Amino acid sequence: MDGYVYVEVDDKLRKLLDTIFTDEFMQTHTNFDNFEGFQYSSAVITNWKSDHMVYAQLLMDNFVKESTCFSGWEEMVKCAADERFGKSA
């Protein structure tokens, strides 16, 4: 499936996403007050509650471009992790 991303989601990944996407991060860098709002608005792209997320990379990146200051999902995740845990040297 070219252009699609498949991610196995477990409680550990869900907790990590909730940890890095703080309300402060979301309010500073996105059009959302919290990560829950981001997930709700992007629910047409992927099922965030599923054990197996499948989404079109282009659709997710376009959603991120339109609703955040990032050029895509990977950049958003990296920035959130860097802000939360500090950049590695």
Secondary structure, DSSP 8 states (H G I E B T S, - for coil): -TTEEEEE--HHHHHHHHHHS-HHHHHHHBSSSSHHHHHHHTTTT--TTSSEEEEEHHHHHHHHHHHBSSSSHHHHHHHHHHHHH----
